[in-house]
């Protein structure tokens, strides 16, 4: 099992950052331009146990993901787990903490690549892709919530 963690400070409120993450339309806004995301559930409302279906396209390859909301504890934590994805296991924790007049956004991803030993060999590249994606996502989230972009 691999663990990836990235944090960023954002000048916002707990309620605003939590609401931002509950609005699944924002997933499209914060996804890097080299990845296309299409939400397959219309009017999806995140709650514990609900499942969001997503079509992800990268390098002309499209894959469907089914992501279940494992834990939703307003306004501190949102955990989703992939029931269907390219990964053998994928759990994403969105953690929000007040730090003075700013919010610490912490993304923790626990994942396991498929294909056993072969998967472990390519993990370096997978980890790098995950890092690039979350760096972009956190930077755009910060800019949106701080009013620097729409």
N, CA, C and O atoms as a GROMACS GRO file, in nm:
protein
  600
    1UNK      N    1   0.085  -0.119   0.000
    1UNK     CA    2   0.000   0.000   0.000
    1UNK      C    3   0.089   0.124   0.000
    1UNK      O    4   0.183   0.134   0.079
    2UNK      N    5   0.059   0.217  -0.088
    2UNK     CA    6   0.131   0.343  -0.096
    2UNK      C    7   0.048   0.453  -0.030
    2UNK      O    8  -0.075   0.447  -0.030
    3UNK      N    9   0.115   0.552   0.027
    3UNK     CA   10   0.045   0.666   0.087
    3UNK      C   11   0.103   0.794   0.028
    3UNK      O   12   0.224   0.815   0.028
    4UNK      N   13   0.014   0.877  -0.022
    4UNK     CA   14   0.052   1.006  -0.078
    4UNK      C   15  -0.015   1.115   0.006
    4UNK      O   16  -0.133   1.104   0.039
    5UNK      N   17   0.060   1.220   0.041
    5UNK     CA   18   0.006   1.330   0.121
    5UNK      C   19   0.052   1.462   0.062
    5UNK      O   20   0.168   1.478   0.026
    6UNK      N   21  -0.040   1.557   0.054
    6UNK     CA   22  -0.007   1.694   0.011
    6UNK      C   23  -0.094   1.791   0.089
    6UNK      O   24  -0.213   1.767   0.108
    7UNK      N   25  -0.033   1.901   0.135
    7UNK     CA   26  -0.108   2.001   0.211
    7UNK      C   27  -0.088   2.140   0.150
    7UNK      O   28   0.010   2.166   0.080
    8UNK      N   29  -0.185   2.227   0.178
    8UNK     CA   30  -0.177   2.366   0.134
    8UNK      C   31  -0.260   2.450   0.230
    8UNK      O   32  -0.361   2.404   0.283
    9UNK      N   33  -0.217   2.574   0.251
    9UNK     CA   34  -0.295   2.668   0.332
    9UNK      C   35  -0.377   2.756   0.240
    9UNK      O   36  -0.329   2.803   0.137
   10UNK      N   37  -0.503   2.779   0.279
   10UNK     CA   38  -0.595   2.859   0.198
   10UNK      C   39  -0.663   2.961   0.288
   10UNK      O   40  -0.709   2.928   0.397
   11UNK      N   41  -0.670   3.085   0.239
   11UNK     CA   42  -0.740   3.191   0.311
   11UNK      C   43  -0.889   3.179   0.282
   11UNK      O   44  -0.939   3.238   0.186
   12UNK      N   45  -0.959   3.103   0.364
   12UNK     CA   46  -1.102   3.079   0.347
   12UNK      C   47  -1.158   3.034   0.481
   12UNK      O   48  -1.089   3.043   0.583
   13UNK      N   49  -1.280   2.986   0.482
   13UNK     CA   50  -1.341   2.934   0.605
   13UNK      C   51  -1.363   2.784   0.591
   13UNK      O   52  -1.363   2.730   0.480
   14UNK      N   53  -1.380   2.718   0.704
   14UNK     CA   54  -1.409   2.574   0.700
   14UNK      C   55  -1.535   2.545   0.620
   14UNK      O   56  -1.538   2.454   0.538
   15UNK      N   57  -1.640   2.624   0.643
   15UNK     CA   58  -1.766   2.601   0.571
   15UNK      C   59  -1.748   2.618   0.420
   15UNK      O   60  -1.798   2.538   0.342
   16UNK      N   61  -1.676   2.722   0.380
   16UNK     CA   62  -1.658   2.746   0.236
   16UNK      C   63  -1.577   2.635   0.168
   16UNK      O   64  -1.613   2.591   0.059
   17UNK      N   65  -1.471   2.589   0.232
   17UNK     CA   66  -1.390   2.484   0.169
   17UNK      C   67  -1.464   2.351   0.168
   17UNK      O   68  -1.453   2.273   0.074
   18UNK      N   69  -1.541   2.326   0.273
   18UNK     CA   70  -1.617   2.201   0.278
   18UNK      C   71  -1.726   2.202   0.171
   18UNK      O   72  -1.745   2.105   0.099
   19UNK      N   73  -1.799   2.315   0.162
   19UNK     CA   74  -1.903   2.327   0.059
   19UNK      C   75  -1.844   2.316  -0.081
   19UNK      O   76  -1.906   2.257  -0.170
   20UNK      N   77  -1.727   2.373  -0.101
   20UNK     CA   78  -1.660   2.364  -0.231
   20UNK      C   79  -1.636   2.218  -0.268
   20UNK      O   80  -1.657   2.179  -0.383
   21UNK      N   81  -1.593   2.138  -0.173
   21UNK     CA   82  -1.566   1.997  -0.200
   21UNK      C   83  -1.694   1.915  -0.215
   21UNK      O   84  -1.693   1.811  -0.280
   22UNK      N   85  -1.803   1.959  -0.155
   22UNK     CA   86  -1.930   1.888  -0.171
   22UNK      C   87  -1.992   1.912  -0.309
   22UNK      O   88  -2.070   1.830  -0.357
   23UNK      N   89  -1.960   2.024  -0.371
   23UNK     CA   90  -2.013   2.055  -0.504
   23UNK      C   91  -1.931   1.979  -0.608
   23UNK      O   92  -1.820   2.019  -0.643
   24UNK      N   93  -1.986   1.869  -0.656
   24UNK     CA   94  -1.911   1.782  -0.746
   24UNK      C   95  -1.877   1.849  -0.879
   24UNK      O   96  -1.787   1.803  -0.949
   25UNK      N   97  -1.948   1.957  -0.915
   25UNK     CA   98  -1.913   2.031  -1.036
   25UNK      C   99  -1.773   2.091  -1.026
   25UNK      O  100  -1.709   2.117  -1.128
   26UNK      N  101  -1.726   2.114  -0.905
   26UNK     CA  102  -1.592   2.170  -0.888
   26UNK      C  103  -1.482   2.070  -0.924
   26UNK      O  104  -1.369   2.110  -0.950
   27UNK      N  105  -1.515   1.941  -0.926
   27UNK     CA  106  -1.415   1.841  -0.965
   27UNK      C  107  -1.366   1.868  -1.107
   27UNK      O  108  -1.247   1.855  -1.136
   28UNK      N  109  -1.457   1.906  -1.195
   28UNK     CA  110  -1.419   1.938  -1.332
   28UNK      C  111  -1.328   2.061  -1.335
   28UNK      O  112  -1.231   2.066  -1.410
   29UNK      N  113  -1.359   2.161  -1.252
   29UNK     CA  114  -1.281   2.286  -1.249
   29UNK      C  115  -1.138   2.264  -1.201
   29UNK      O  116  -1.046   2.331  -1.249
   30UNK      N  117  -1.119   2.172  -1.107
   30UNK     CA  118  -0.986   2.156  -1.047
   30UNK      C  119  -0.905   2.042  -1.108
   30UNK      O  120  -0.794   2.012  -1.062
   31UNK      N  121  -0.958   1.978  -1.211
   31UNK     CA  122  -0.886   1.869  -1.276
   31UNK      C  123  -0.787   1.927  -1.377
   31UNK      O  124  -0.823   2.017  -1.453
   32UNK      N  125  -0.664   1.878  -1.380
   32UNK     CA  126  -0.564   1.930  -1.475
   32UNK      C  127  -0.614   1.921  -1.619
   32UNK      O  128  -0.692   1.832  -1.653
   33UNK      N  129  -0.569   2.013  -1.705
   33UNK     CA  130  -0.618   2.018  -1.843
   33UNK      C  131  -0.588   1.893  -1.925
   33UNK      O  132  -0.656   1.868  -2.024
   34UNK      N  133  -0.488   1.815  -1.887
   34UNK     CA  134  -0.456   1.694  -1.963
   34UNK      C  135  -0.544   1.575  -1.924
   34UNK      O  136  -0.530   1.466  -1.979
   35UNK      N  137  -0.635   1.597  -1.829
   35UNK     CA  138  -0.729   1.493  -1.786
   35UNK      C  139  -0.870   1.549  -1.802
   35UNK      O  140  -0.898   1.661  -1.758
   36UNK      N  141  -0.957   1.473  -1.863
   36UNK     CA  142  -1.096   1.514  -1.876
   36UNK      C  143  -1.182   1.429  -1.782
   36UNK      O  144  -1.167   1.307  -1.775
   37UNK      N  145  -1.270   1.497  -1.709
   37UNK     CA  146  -1.359   1.429  -1.615
   37UNK      C  147  -1.502   1.462  -1.652
   37UNK      O  148  -1.537   1.578  -1.673
   38UNK      N  149  -1.584   1.359  -1.660
   38UNK     CA  150  -1.727   1.378  -1.686
   38UNK      C  151  -1.804   1.310  -1.574
   38UNK      O  152  -1.787   1.191  -1.548
   39UNK      N  153  -1.889   1.388  -1.507
   39UNK     CA  154  -1.973   1.332  -1.401
   39UNK      C  155  -2.091   1.261  -1.465
   39UNK      O  156  -2.164   1.321  -1.544
   40UNK      N  157  -2.109   1.136  -1.432
   40UNK     CA  158  -2.215   1.056  -1.493
   40UNK      C  159  -2.345   1.059  -1.413
   40UNK      O  160  -2.451   1.023  -1.465
   41UNK      N  161  -2.339   1.100  -1.287
   41UNK     CA  162  -2.459   1.114  -1.204
   41UNK      C  163  -2.508   1.257  -1.215
   41UNK      O  164  -2.434   1.351  -1.185
   42UNK      N  165  -2.630   1.276  -1.258
   42UNK     CA  166  -2.687   1.410  -1.259
   42UNK      C  167  -2.735   1.444  -1.119
   42UNK      O  168  -2.792   1.360  -1.050
   43UNK      N  169  -2.710   1.568  -1.079
   43UNK     CA  170  -2.756   1.617  -0.948
   43UNK      C  171  -2.709   1.530  -0.832
   43UNK      O  172  -2.785   1.505  -0.738
   44UNK      N  173  -2.586   1.484  -0.838
   44UNK     CA  174  -2.531   1.400  -0.732
   44UNK      C  175  -2.517   1.481  -0.604
   44UNK      O  176  -2.462   1.591  -0.605
   45UNK      N  177  -2.566   1.427  -0.495
   45UNK     CA  178  -2.554   1.490  -0.364
   45UNK      C  179  -2.470   1.398  -0.276
   45UNK      O  180  -2.515   1.289  -0.240
   46UNK      N  181  -2.349   1.442  -0.240
   46UNK     CA  182  -2.264   1.357  -0.157
   46UNK      C  183  -2.321   1.338  -0.016
   46UNK      O  184  -2.356   1.434   0.052
   47UNK      N  185  -2.329   1.213   0.024
   47UNK     CA  186  -2.364   1.177   0.161
   47UNK      C  187  -2.302   1.040   0.185
   47UNK      O  188  -2.269   0.968   0.090
   48UNK      N  189  -2.286   1.004   0.310
   48UNK     CA  190  -2.223   0.875   0.340
   48UNK      C  191  -2.298   0.762   0.271
   48UNK      O  192  -2.420   0.750   0.283
   49UNK      N  193  -2.223   0.680   0.200
   49UNK     CA  194  -2.280   0.565   0.131
   49UNK      C  195  -2.319   0.592  -0.013
   49UNK      O  196  -2.341   0.497  -0.089
   50UNK      N  197  -2.327   0.718  -0.053
   50UNK     CA  198  -2.366   0.747  -0.192
   50UNK      C  199  -2.249   0.721  -0.286
   50UNK      O  200  -2.132   0.729  -0.246
   51UNK      N  201  -2.282   0.690  -0.411
   51UNK     CA  202  -2.181   0.654  -0.510
   51UNK      C  203  -2.187   0.751  -0.628
   51UNK      O  204  -2.293   0.774  -0.686
   52UNK      N  205  -2.071   0.806  -0.661
   52UNK     CA  206  -2.059   0.896  -0.775
   52UNK      C  207  -1.987   0.821  -0.887
   52UNK      O  208  -1.884   0.758  -0.864
   53UNK      N  209  -2.043   0.829  -1.006
   53UNK     CA  210  -1.982   0.765  -1.122
   53UNK      C  211  -1.918   0.872  -1.210
   53UNK      O  212  -1.979   0.974  -1.240
   54UNK      N  213  -1.795   0.846  -1.250
   54UNK     CA  214  -1.714   0.944  -1.322
   54UNK      C  215  -1.649   0.874  -1.442
   54UNK      O  216  -1.606   0.759  -1.434
   55UNK      N  217  -1.643   0.947  -1.553
   55UNK     CA  218  -1.566   0.900  -1.668
   55UNK      C  219  -1.440   0.985  -1.674
   55UNK      O  220  -1.447   1.108  -1.684
   56UNK      N  221  -1.324   0.920  -1.669
   56UNK     CA  222  -1.195   0.989  -1.670
   56UNK      C  223  -1.122   0.954  -1.799
   56UNK      O  224  -1.106   0.837  -1.833
   57UNK      N  225  -1.079   1.058  -1.871
   57UNK     CA  226  -1.007   1.036  -1.996
   57UNK      C  227  -0.870   1.103  -1.988
   57UNK      O  228  -0.859   1.222  -1.957
   58UNK      N  229  -0.767   1.024  -2.015
   58UNK     CA  230  -0.630   1.076  -2.019
   58UNK      C  231  -0.557   1.004  -2.131
   58UNK      O  232  -0.564   0.881  -2.143
   59UNK      N  233  -0.487   1.080  -2.213
   59UNK     CA  234  -0.413   1.023  -2.327
   59UNK      C  235  -0.504   0.937  -2.415
   59UNK      O  236  -0.464   0.829  -2.459
   60UNK      N  237  -0.624   0.986  -2.441
   60UNK     CA  238  -0.723   0.921  -2.528
   60UNK      C  239  -0.774   0.788  -2.473
   60UNK      O  240  -0.839   0.712  -2.545
   61UNK      N  241  -0.746   0.759  -2.348
   61UNK     CA  242  -0.797   0.638  -2.284
   61UNK      C  243  -0.901   0.679  -2.180
   61UNK      O  244  -0.873   0.759  -2.091
   62UNK      N  245  -1.022   0.623  -2.194
   62UNK     CA  246  -1.130   0.655  -2.101
   62UNK      C  247  -1.157   0.538  -2.009
   62UNK      O  248  -1.162   0.422  -2.051
   63UNK      N  249  -1.174   0.570  -1.882
   63UNK     CA  250  -1.205   0.468  -1.781
   63UNK      C  251  -1.316   0.521  -1.692
   63UNK      O  252  -1.321   0.640  -1.661
   64UNK      N  253  -1.404   0.433  -1.652
   64UNK     CA  254  -1.511   0.470  -1.560
   64UNK      C  255  -1.468   0.438  -1.417
   64UNK      O  256  -1.413   0.332  -1.388
   65UNK      N  257  -1.495   0.534  -1.329
   65UNK     CA  258  -1.471   0.518  -1.186
   65UNK      C  259  -1.605   0.522  -1.115
   65UNK      O  260  -1.694   0.597  -1.154
   66UNK      N  261  -1.618   0.442  -1.010
   66UNK     CA  262  -1.730   0.452  -0.916
   66UNK      C  263  -1.668   0.481  -0.780
   66UNK      O  264  -1.587   0.404  -0.729
   67UNK      N  265  -1.708   0.595  -0.724
   67UNK     CA  266  -1.648   0.642  -0.599
   67UNK      C  267  -1.756   0.652  -0.492
   67UNK      O  268  -1.857   0.721  -0.511
   68UNK      N  269  -1.734   0.584  -0.381
   68UNK     CA  270  -1.831   0.582  -0.271
   68UNK      C  271  -1.786   0.677  -0.160
   68UNK      O  272  -1.669   0.680  -0.123
   69UNK      N  273  -1.880   0.755  -0.109
   69UNK     CA  274  -1.850   0.842   0.004
   69UNK      C  275  -1.848   0.754   0.129
   69UNK      O  276  -1.952   0.706   0.174
   70UNK      N  277  -1.730   0.736   0.184
   70UNK     CA  278  -1.712   0.649   0.300
   70UNK      C  279  -1.742   0.723   0.430
   70UNK      O  280  -1.804   0.668   0.522
   71UNK      N  281  -1.698   0.850   0.438
   71UNK     CA  282  -1.719   0.928   0.559
   71UNK      C  283  -1.736   1.074   0.521
   71UNK      O  284  -1.662   1.127   0.438
   72UNK      N  285  -1.834   1.137   0.583
   72UNK     CA  286  -1.859   1.279   0.560
   72UNK      C  287  -1.891   1.340   0.694
   72UNK      O  288  -1.999   1.320   0.749
   73UNK      N  289  -1.796   1.414   0.747
   73UNK     CA  290  -1.809   1.472   0.881
   73UNK      C  291  -1.787   1.623   0.869
   73UNK      O  292  -1.674   1.672   0.875
   74UNK      N  293  -1.897   1.694   0.854
   74UNK     CA  294  -1.892   1.839   0.832
   74UNK      C  295  -1.838   1.911   0.952
   74UNK      O  296  -1.877   1.878   1.064
   75UNK      N  297  -1.750   2.006   0.937
   75UNK     CA  298  -1.679   2.053   0.817
   75UNK      C  299  -1.533   2.008   0.815
   75UNK      O  300  -1.447   2.078   0.762
   76UNK      N  301  -1.505   1.893   0.873
   76UNK     CA  302  -1.365   1.853   0.896
   76UNK      C  303  -1.309   1.749   0.799
   76UNK      O  304  -1.190   1.753   0.767
   77UNK      N  305  -1.393   1.656   0.751
   77UNK     CA  306  -1.335   1.546   0.673
   77UNK      C  307  -1.436   1.489   0.574
   77UNK      O  308  -1.556   1.482   0.600
   78UNK      N  309  -1.382   1.451   0.460
   78UNK     CA  310  -1.458   1.383   0.356
   78UNK      C  311  -1.368   1.272   0.304
   78UNK      O  312  -1.256   1.298   0.259
   79UNK      N  313  -1.415   1.149   0.311
   79UNK     CA  314  -1.335   1.035   0.264
   79UNK      C  315  -1.414   0.963   0.156
   79UNK      O  316  -1.530   0.926   0.175
   80UNK      N  317  -1.348   0.945   0.041
   80UNK     CA  318  -1.411   0.866  -0.065
   80UNK      C  319  -1.321   0.748  -0.099
   80UNK      O  320  -1.199   0.754  -0.084
   81UNK      N  321  -1.385   0.643  -0.143
   81UNK     CA  322  -1.313   0.520  -0.175
   81UNK      C  323  -1.361   0.470  -0.311
   81UNK      O  324  -1.482   0.465  -0.337
   82UNK      N  325  -1.268   0.434  -0.397
   82UNK     CA  326  -1.304   0.386  -0.530
   82UNK      C  327  -1.350   0.242  -0.522
   82UNK      O  328  -1.278   0.154  -0.475
   83UNK      N  329  -1.472   0.219  -0.570
   83UNK     CA  330  -1.521   0.082  -0.581
   83UNK      C  331  -1.486   0.024  -0.718
   83UNK      O  332  -1.478  -0.097  -0.736
   84UNK      N  333  -1.467   0.114  -0.815
   84UNK     CA  334  -1.425   0.073  -0.949
   84UNK      C  335  -1.328   0.179  -1.000
   84UNK      O  336  -1.361   0.297  -1.007
   85UNK      N  337  -1.206   0.135  -1.034
   85UNK     CA  338  -1.105   0.227  -1.087
   85UNK      C  339  -0.992   0.144  -1.147
   85UNK      O  340  -1.000   0.021  -1.153
   86UNK      N  341  -0.888   0.212  -1.190
   86UNK     CA  342  -0.772   0.140  -1.242
   86UNK      C  343  -0.684   0.085  -1.130
   86UNK      O  344  -0.594   0.005  -1.154
   87UNK      N  345  -0.711   0.129  -1.007
   87UNK     CA  346  -0.630   0.088  -0.893
   87UNK      C  347  -0.691  -0.033  -0.823
   87UNK      O  348  -0.812  -0.053  -0.824
   88UNK      N  349  -0.604  -0.112  -0.764
   88UNK     CA  350  -0.650  -0.224  -0.682
   88UNK      C  351  -0.720  -0.170  -0.558
   88UNK      O  352  -0.818  -0.228  -0.510
   89UNK      N  353  -0.669  -0.058  -0.506
   89UNK     CA  354  -0.731   0.010  -0.391
   89UNK      C  355  -0.704   0.158  -0.404
   89UNK      O  356  -0.595   0.199  -0.444
   90UNK      N  357  -0.804   0.240  -0.372
   90UNK     CA  358  -0.790   0.386  -0.375
   90UNK      C  359  -0.881   0.446  -0.269
   90UNK      O  360  -1.002   0.429  -0.273
   91UNK      N  361  -0.821   0.516  -0.174
   91UNK     CA  362  -0.897   0.589  -0.072
   91UNK      C  363  -0.839   0.730  -0.064
   91UNK      O  364  -0.719   0.748  -0.050
   92UNK      N  365  -0.928   0.829  -0.073
   92UNK     CA  366  -0.885   0.969  -0.071
   92UNK      C  367  -0.951   1.039   0.047
   92UNK      O  368  -1.073   1.048   0.057
   93UNK      N  369  -0.866   1.088   0.137
   93UNK     CA  370  -0.914   1.165   0.252
   93UNK      C  371  -0.891   1.314   0.224
   93UNK      O  372  -0.779   1.356   0.194
   94UNK      N  373  -0.998   1.392   0.236
   94UNK     CA  374  -0.990   1.538   0.228
   94UNK      C  375  -1.004   1.585   0.373
   94UNK      O  376  -1.110   1.567   0.434
   95UNK      N  377  -0.900   1.643   0.428
   95UNK     CA  378  -0.901   1.685   0.569
   95UNK      C  379  -0.888   1.837   0.574
   95UNK      O  380  -0.803   1.895   0.507
   96UNK      N  381  -0.975   1.900   0.654
   96UNK     CA  382  -0.979   2.046   0.664
   96UNK      C  383  -0.959   2.085   0.810
   96UNK      O  384  -1.032   2.039   0.898
   97UNK      N  385  -0.860   2.171   0.836
   97UNK     CA  386  -0.830   2.213   0.973
   97UNK      C  387  -0.812   2.364   0.978
   97UNK      O  388  -0.747   2.423   0.892
   98UNK      N  389  -0.871   2.427   1.082
   98UNK     CA  390  -0.848   2.570   1.103
   98UNK      C  391  -0.708   2.588   1.159
   98UNK      O  392  -0.668   2.520   1.254
   99UNK      N  393  -0.634   2.680   1.101
   99UNK     CA  394  -0.500   2.716   1.149
   99UNK      C  395  -0.494   2.868   1.151
   99UNK      O  396  -0.458   2.931   1.051
  100UNK      N  397  -0.528   2.926   1.264
  100UNK     CA  398  -0.535   3.072   1.272
  100UNK      C  399  -0.650   3.121   1.187
  100UNK      O  400  -0.764   3.076   1.202
  101UNK      N  401  -0.621   3.214   1.097
  101UNK     CA  402  -0.726   3.265   1.009
  101UNK      C  403  -0.722   3.199   0.871
  101UNK      O  404  -0.780   3.250   0.776
  102UNK      N  405  -0.654   3.086   0.861
  102UNK     CA  406  -0.646   3.012   0.735
  102UNK      C  407  -0.693   2.868   0.757
  102UNK      O  408  -0.712   2.823   0.871
  103UNK      N  409  -0.712   2.799   0.647
  103UNK     CA  410  -0.752   2.658   0.652
  103UNK      C  411  -0.640   2.574   0.591
  103UNK      O  412  -0.587   2.606   0.485
  104UNK      N  413  -0.607   2.467   0.661
  104UNK     CA  414  -0.513   2.369   0.607
  104UNK      C  415  -0.596   2.265   0.533
  104UNK      O  416  -0.681   2.198   0.592
  105UNK      N  417  -0.569   2.250   0.404
  105UNK     CA  418  -0.630   2.144   0.324
  105UNK      C  419  -0.525   2.035   0.311
  105UNK      O  420  -0.414   2.059   0.262
  106UNK      N  421  -0.560   1.916   0.355
  106UNK     CA  422  -0.468   1.803   0.349
  106UNK      C  423  -0.536   1.691   0.270
  106UNK      O  424  -0.643   1.644   0.306
  107UNK      N  425  -0.471   1.650   0.162
  107UNK     CA  426  -0.516   1.535   0.084
  107UNK      C  427  -0.427   1.417   0.118
  107UNK      O  428  -0.305   1.425   0.107
  108UNK      N  429  -0.489   1.308   0.159
  108UNK     CA  430  -0.416   1.184   0.188
  108UNK      C  431  -0.477   1.076   0.100
  108UNK      O  432  -0.597   1.049   0.107
  109UNK      N  433  -0.394   1.014   0.018
  109UNK     CA  434  -0.441   0.908  -0.071
  109UNK      C  435  -0.367   0.780  -0.034
  109UNK      O  436  -0.244   0.775  -0.032
  110UNK      N  437  -0.445   0.678  -0.007
  110UNK     CA  438  -0.390   0.544   0.013
  110UNK      C  439  -0.428   0.464  -0.111
  110UNK      O  440  -0.546   0.455  -0.147
  111UNK      N  441  -0.328   0.407  -0.176
  111UNK     CA  442  -0.358   0.337  -0.300
  111UNK      C  443  -0.268   0.216  -0.317
  111UNK      O  444  -0.160   0.206  -0.260
  112UNK      N  445  -0.319   0.125  -0.397
  112UNK     CA  446  -0.241   0.007  -0.433
  112UNK      C  447  -0.258  -0.015  -0.582
  112UNK      O  448  -0.370  -0.020  -0.634
  113UNK      N  449  -0.146  -0.027  -0.650
  113UNK     CA  450  -0.151  -0.047  -0.795
  113UNK      C  451  -0.176  -0.195  -0.824
  113UNK      O  452  -0.138  -0.282  -0.745
  114UNK      N  453  -0.242  -0.223  -0.937
  114UNK     CA  454  -0.264  -0.364  -0.973
  114UNK      C  455  -0.137  -0.426  -1.032
  114UNK      O  456  -0.034  -0.360  -1.041
  115UNK      N  457  -0.145  -0.548  -1.070
  115UNK     CA  458  -0.041  -0.621  -1.142
  115UNK      C  459   0.080  -0.658  -1.058
  115UNK      O  460   0.189  -0.679  -1.111
  116UNK      N  461   0.062  -0.668  -0.926
  116UNK     CA  462   0.166  -0.720  -0.838
  116UNK      C  463   0.301  -0.653  -0.854
  116UNK      O  464   0.313  -0.531  -0.843
  117UNK      N  465   0.404  -0.734  -0.880
  117UNK     CA  466   0.541  -0.684  -0.890
  117UNK      C  467   0.556  -0.583  -1.004
  117UNK      O  468   0.624  -0.482  -0.988
  118UNK      N  469   0.491  -0.609  -1.116
  118UNK     CA  470   0.498  -0.518  -1.230
  118UNK      C  471   0.440  -0.381  -1.193
  118UNK      O  472   0.494  -0.277  -1.230
  119UNK      N  473   0.330  -0.383  -1.119
  119UNK     CA  474   0.270  -0.258  -1.072
  119UNK      C  475   0.365  -0.180  -0.983
  119UNK      O  476   0.372  -0.057  -0.990
  120UNK      N  477   0.436  -0.252  -0.898
  120UNK     CA  478   0.532  -0.185  -0.809
  120UNK      C  479   0.646  -0.121  -0.888
  120UNK      O  480   0.699  -0.017  -0.848
  121UNK      N  481   0.683  -0.181  -1.000
  121UNK     CA  482   0.789  -0.125  -1.083
  121UNK      C  483   0.749   0.010  -1.144
  121UNK      O  484   0.833   0.099  -1.158
  122UNK      N  485   0.622   0.025  -1.181
  122UNK     CA  486   0.577   0.149  -1.244
  122UNK      C  487   0.522   0.249  -1.142
  122UNK      O  488   0.475   0.357  -1.180
  123UNK      N  489   0.526   0.215  -1.015
  123UNK     CA  490   0.471   0.304  -0.913
  123UNK      C  491   0.537   0.442  -0.912
  123UNK      O  492   0.472   0.541  -0.882
  124UNK      N  493   0.665   0.448  -0.944
  124UNK     CA  494   0.734   0.578  -0.948
  124UNK      C  495   0.658   0.675  -1.040
  124UNK      O  496   0.635   0.791  -1.004
  125UNK      N  497   0.620   0.627  -1.157
  125UNK     CA  498   0.550   0.711  -1.255
  125UNK      C  499   0.408   0.742  -1.209
  125UNK      O  500   0.358   0.852  -1.231
  126UNK      N  501   0.345   0.645  -1.147
  126UNK     CA  502   0.209   0.666  -1.095
  126UNK      C  503   0.212   0.769  -0.983
  126UNK      O  504   0.128   0.859  -0.980
  127UNK      N  505   0.306   0.756  -0.893
  127UNK     CA  506   0.319   0.851  -0.782
  127UNK      C  507   0.342   0.992  -0.835
  127UNK      O  508   0.284   1.088  -0.786
  128UNK      N  509   0.427   1.003  -0.936
  128UNK     CA  510   0.456   1.134  -0.996
  128UNK      C  511   0.329   1.194  -1.058
  128UNK      O  512   0.305   1.314  -1.044
  129UNK      N  513   0.250   1.112  -1.127
  129UNK     CA  514   0.123   1.160  -1.184
  129UNK      C  515   0.026   1.205  -1.076
  129UNK      O  516  -0.040   1.307  -1.089
  130UNK      N  517   0.018   1.128  -0.968
  130UNK     CA  518  -0.069   1.164  -0.855
  130UNK      C  519  -0.023   1.296  -0.795
  130UNK      O  520  -0.105   1.383  -0.765
  131UNK      N  521   0.107   1.312  -0.777
  131UNK     CA  522   0.160   1.436  -0.721
  131UNK      C  523   0.129   1.555  -0.811
  131UNK      O  524   0.086   1.660  -0.762
  132UNK      N  525   0.150   1.541  -0.940
  132UNK     CA  526   0.120   1.650  -1.034
  132UNK      C  527  -0.028   1.686  -1.031
  132UNK      O  528  -0.064   1.804  -1.033
  133UNK      N  529  -0.113   1.584  -1.025
  133UNK     CA  530  -0.257   1.608  -1.023
  133UNK      C  531  -0.299   1.683  -0.897
  133UNK      O  532  -0.374   1.780  -0.905
  134UNK      N  533  -0.252   1.638  -0.781
  134UNK     CA  534  -0.295   1.702  -0.657
  134UNK      C  535  -0.231   1.840  -0.638
  134UNK      O  536  -0.292   1.927  -0.577
  135UNK      N  537  -0.113   1.860  -0.689
  135UNK     CA  538  -0.054   1.993  -0.685
  135UNK      C  539  -0.142   2.089  -0.764
  135UNK      O  540  -0.174   2.198  -0.717
  136UNK      N  541  -0.182   2.049  -0.883
  136UNK     CA  542  -0.270   2.131  -0.965
  136UNK      C  543  -0.404   2.154  -0.895
  136UNK      O  544  -0.451   2.268  -0.887
  137UNK      N  545  -0.463   2.048  -0.846
  137UNK     CA  546  -0.595   2.058  -0.781
  137UNK      C  547  -0.591   2.154  -0.662
  137UNK      O  548  -0.679   2.238  -0.646
  138UNK      N  549  -0.488   2.140  -0.578
  138UNK     CA  550  -0.480   2.228  -0.461
  138UNK      C  551  -0.454   2.373  -0.502
  138UNK      O  552  -0.510   2.465  -0.442
  139UNK      N  553  -0.368   2.394  -0.601
  139UNK     CA  554  -0.340   2.531  -0.647
  139UNK      C  555  -0.467   2.598  -0.701
  139UNK      O  556  -0.494   2.714  -0.670
  140UNK      N  557  -0.544   2.527  -0.782
  140UNK     CA  558  -0.666   2.584  -0.838
  140UNK      C  559  -0.771   2.604  -0.730
  140UNK      O  560  -0.840   2.706  -0.729
  141UNK      N  561  -0.784   2.510  -0.638
  141UNK     CA  562  -0.878   2.525  -0.526
  141UNK      C  563  -0.844   2.652  -0.447
  141UNK      O  564  -0.934   2.729  -0.413
  142UNK      N  565  -0.717   2.673  -0.420
  142UNK     CA  566  -0.673   2.792  -0.347
  142UNK      C  567  -0.710   2.919  -0.424
  142UNK      O  568  -0.765   3.013  -0.366
  143UNK      N  569  -0.681   2.922  -0.553
  143UNK     CA  570  -0.711   3.041  -0.634
  143UNK      C  571  -0.861   3.069  -0.639
  143UNK      O  572  -0.902   3.185  -0.630
  144UNK      N  573  -0.942   2.966  -0.653
  144UNK     CA  574  -1.087   2.986  -0.657
  144UNK      C  575  -1.138   3.038  -0.523
  144UNK      O  576  -1.211   3.137  -0.518
  145UNK      N  577  -1.100   2.971  -0.415
  145UNK     CA  578  -1.153   3.009  -0.283
  145UNK      C  579  -1.099   3.142  -0.233
  145UNK      O  580  -1.163   3.208  -0.151
  146UNK      N  581  -0.984   3.183  -0.282
  146UNK     CA  582  -0.929   3.314  -0.244
  146UNK      C  583  -0.971   3.423  -0.343
  146UNK      O  584  -0.926   3.537  -0.333
  147UNK      N  585  -1.058   3.387  -0.440
  147UNK     CA  586  -1.113   3.485  -0.533
  147UNK      C  587  -1.019   3.531  -0.642
  147UNK      O  588  -1.041   3.636  -0.703
  148UNK      N  589  -0.913   3.454  -0.668
  148UNK     CA  590  -0.816   3.494  -0.771
  148UNK      C  591  -0.856   3.449  -0.910
  148UNK      O  592  -0.812   3.507  -1.010
  149UNK      N  593  -0.941   3.345  -0.919
  149UNK     CA  594  -1.001   3.302  -1.046
  149UNK      C  595  -1.143   3.257  -1.017
  149UNK      O  596  -1.180   3.234  -0.902
  150UNK      N  597  -1.220   3.244  -1.122
  150UNK     CA  598  -1.360   3.201  -1.106
  150UNK      C  599  -1.367   3.052  -1.104
  150UNK      O  600  -1.476   2.996  -1.092
   0.00000   0.00000   0.00000
